[in-house]
Amino acid sequence: PLVNTFARMDLALPSASSRLVLRYNYNAADSDAFSRPIPRETSSFCWSTSCFPLSSVGRRHHIRKHATVAQLYTNRPSGAYNELIVASTEIFVRPTPNVREPLILVAVPHVNGSDTAFLESGTIDLVQGNALLNHRLSEITDNFTFPTGGHRVTVGATVNFYRVRNSRLRGSYGIWSFDGLGAFEQGDAGDYRVSKDFGGADATIVGAQYAFYAGDQWQLG
């Protein structure tokens, strides 16, 4: 399902020769993800055509976006005008697995009769643990435009603040490998892997960028 919501409000401020515009946009999307074979970028352990994931390996993606913008337009008696923009955007992405349990790989005979295939069940390693992606962006921009002769000159400045959080710990529920159905029934694993967070799995980047600029608009003739 998809959700798109847009709202806008215009306010006239005649005493200040200004106009205020407020805008808000909300987007939401939910989707199911399941494929055979699993794309290589999704799984580090079983992504070849010899792997046969069961339905428990599927997951659901939840995406949310909030965007808020305020714009203040101010006219000057000289013909100049100023535009002030303050904006904020937040994007949130969280995958939810169909089940929350270790990933299990069991070797079985391939349908071609000569190779080995792998049955795959449980939570895919990509979304094990508290997997999420969160972006926060903020912007402040001010543009001042004034006429001079046959030109309209614009000078402005902008600053952008951002915060990007990527929390993901592949294999935090564990990955079990069994050499056959018999070994799986007996609980005789051939390999076991698990990932633990010692403080660096939740990666957050915070920063800002600044810019100053100028432009000129004119007509010939």
DRENKOL-326321 format. One line per 8 residues: number of its first residue (from 0); their letters; for each residue x, y negated, z of C-alpha. Coordinates in nm, 2 decimals, m for minus. Layout:
% residues N
NUM> a> X:Y:Z  ...
***
This chain:
% residues 221
0> plvntfar> 0.00:0.00:0.00  0.10:m0.36:m0.07  0.00:m0.68:0.12  0.06:m1.03:m0.01  m0.06:m1.33:0.19  0.00:m1.69:0.10  m0.11:m2.00:0.28  m0.04:m2.37:0.20
8> mdlalpsa> m0.13:m2.70:0.37  m0.07:m3.05:0.24  m0.09:m3.34:0.48  m0.08:m3.70:0.37  0.10:m3.94:0.60  0.03:m4.29:0.44  0.16:m4.48:0.74  0.51:m4.33:0.67
16> ssrlvlry> 0.47:m4.32:0.29  0.52:m3.95:0.32  0.36:m3.62:0.24  0.41:m3.30:0.43  0.37:m2.95:0.27  0.37:m2.64:0.48  0.38:m2.30:0.32  0.38:m1.94:0.46
24> nynaadsd> 0.42:m1.62:0.27  0.38:m1.27:0.42  0.46:m0.95:0.22  0.43:m0.59:0.34  0.50:m0.27:0.15  0.48:0.10:0.27  0.60:0.38:0.04  0.68:0.75:0.07
32> afsrpipr> 1.02:0.88:m0.04  1.08:1.24:m0.14  1.27:1.39:m0.43  1.44:1.71:m0.55  1.73:1.69:m0.58  1.80:1.43:m0.32  2.00:1.13:m0.46  2.36:1.14:m0.36
40> etssfcws> 2.35:0.80:m0.19  2.08:0.92:0.04  2.24:1.24:0.18  2.61:1.31:0.25  2.56:1.68:0.29  2.32:1.82:0.03  2.25:1.63:m0.28  2.33:1.87:m0.57
48> tscfplss> 2.07:2.05:m0.78  2.14:2.36:m0.57  1.97:2.20:m0.27  1.59:2.25:m0.22  1.46:2.01:0.04  1.13:2.10:0.21  0.86:1.85:0.28  0.99:1.77:0.63
56> vgrrhhir> 1.29:1.60:0.47  1.06:1.32:0.33  1.04:0.98:0.49  0.83:0.66:0.48  0.97:0.31:0.42  0.82:0.01:0.59  0.91:m0.33:0.45  0.80:m0.67:0.60
64> khatvaql> 0.89:m1.02:0.49  0.79:m1.35:0.65  0.88:m1.68:0.48  0.80:m2.02:0.62  0.88:m2.35:0.45  0.82:m2.71:0.55  0.88:m2.99:0.30  0.86:m3.36:0.38
72> ytnrpsga> 0.85:m3.60:0.08  0.90:m3.97:0.16  0.87:m4.26:m0.10  1.07:m4.58:m0.06  0.95:m4.93:m0.20  1.26:m4.94:m0.42  1.16:m4.63:m0.61  1.38:m4.40:m0.42
80> ynelivas> 1.25:m4.10:m0.24  1.37:m3.84:0.00  1.29:m3.46:0.02  1.36:m3.27:0.34  1.33:m2.90:0.34  1.33:m2.66:0.64  1.29:m2.29:0.57  1.31:m1.96:0.74
88> teifvrpt> 1.29:m1.61:0.60  1.30:m1.27:0.78  1.31:m0.93:0.60  1.26:m0.61:0.80  1.31:m0.26:0.66  1.26:0.05:0.86  1.25:0.41:0.73  1.05:0.65:0.93
96> pnvrepli> 1.12:1.03:0.88  0.84:1.28:0.86  0.99:1.47:1.15  1.26:1.38:1.41  1.48:1.68:1.44  1.82:1.80:1.33  1.89:1.86:0.96  1.91:2.23:0.88
104> lvavphvn> 2.07:2.38:0.57  2.03:2.75:0.50  2.20:2.93:0.21  1.98:3.15:m0.01  2.03:3.32:m0.34  1.98:3.09:m0.64  1.70:3.16:m0.89  1.96:3.22:m1.16
112> gsdtafle> 2.08:3.53:m0.97  2.44:3.44:m0.94  2.48:3.11:m0.76  2.39:3.00:m0.40  2.12:2.75:m0.32  2.04:2.57:0.00  1.70:2.52:0.17  1.69:2.19:0.36
120> sgtidlvq> 1.46:2.11:0.65  1.44:1.84:0.92  1.54:1.48:0.92  1.77:1.37:0.64  2.10:1.24:0.77  2.04:0.89:0.63  1.75:0.80:0.86  1.85:0.99:1.17
128> gnallnhr> 1.86:0.77:1.48  1.73:0.42:1.50  1.78:0.32:1.13  1.68:m0.03:1.04  1.78:m0.33:0.83  1.70:m0.68:0.94  1.78:m1.01:0.76  1.72:m1.36:0.90
136> lseitdnf> 1.79:m1.66:0.68  1.74:m2.03:0.77  1.79:m2.33:0.55  1.80:m2.71:0.60  1.83:m2.92:0.29  1.80:m3.30:0.24  1.79:m3.47:m0.10  1.79:m3.84:m0.15
144> tfptgghr> 1.71:m3.98:m0.50  1.74:m4.34:m0.60  1.72:m4.54:m0.93  2.01:m4.75:m1.05  2.00:m4.91:m1.39  1.89:m4.64:m1.63  1.99:m4.36:m1.40  1.84:m4.16:m1.12
152> vtvgatvn> 2.11:m4.04:m0.88  2.05:m3.76:m0.64  2.28:m3.68:m0.34  2.21:m3.40:m0.10  2.34:m3.16:0.16  2.23:m2.81:0.26  2.32:m2.57:0.53  2.22:m2.20:0.54
160> fyrvrnsr> 2.24:m1.98:0.85  2.21:m1.60:0.81  2.20:m1.30:1.04  2.23:m0.95:0.88  2.18:m0.65:1.10  2.23:m0.30:0.97  2.17:m0.03:1.23  2.24:0.32:1.10
168> lrgsygiw> 2.41:0.63:1.24  2.40:0.91:0.99  2.38:1.26:1.15  2.29:1.14:1.50  2.03:1.43:1.54  2.29:1.68:1.42  2.33:1.89:1.10  2.33:2.27:1.12
176> sfdglgaf> 2.45:2.50:0.84  2.36:2.87:0.82  2.51:3.12:0.58  2.17:3.30:0.51  1.82:3.35:0.64  1.95:3.64:0.86  2.20:3.41:1.03  1.93:3.15:1.07
184> eqgdagdy> 1.69:3.39:1.24  1.97:3.50:1.48  2.08:3.14:1.55  2.43:3.21:1.42  2.54:2.88:1.26  2.83:2.85:1.04  2.88:2.48:1.09  2.75:2.20:1.31
192> rvskdfgg> 2.81:1.83:1.29  2.68:1.54:1.50  2.75:1.17:1.51  2.77:0.96:1.83  2.76:0.59:1.87  3.05:0.45:2.07  2.95:0.09:2.02  3.00:0.02:1.65
200> adativga> 2.71:0.17:1.47  2.49:m0.14:1.50  2.66:m0.38:1.26  2.55:m0.74:1.28  2.70:m1.02:1.07  2.63:m1.38:1.16  2.74:m1.67:0.95  2.67:m2.01:0.78
208> qyafyagd> 2.75:m2.19:0.46  2.75:m2.56:0.39  2.72:m2.76:0.07  2.72:m3.12:m0.05  2.63:m3.22:m0.40  2.54:m3.50:m0.63  2.36:m3.53:m0.96  2.26:m3.79:m1.22
216> qwqlg> 1.96:m3.80:m1.46  1.94:m4.05:m1.74  1.77:m4.09:m2.08  1.94:m4.21:m2.40  1.77:m4.46:m2.62
***
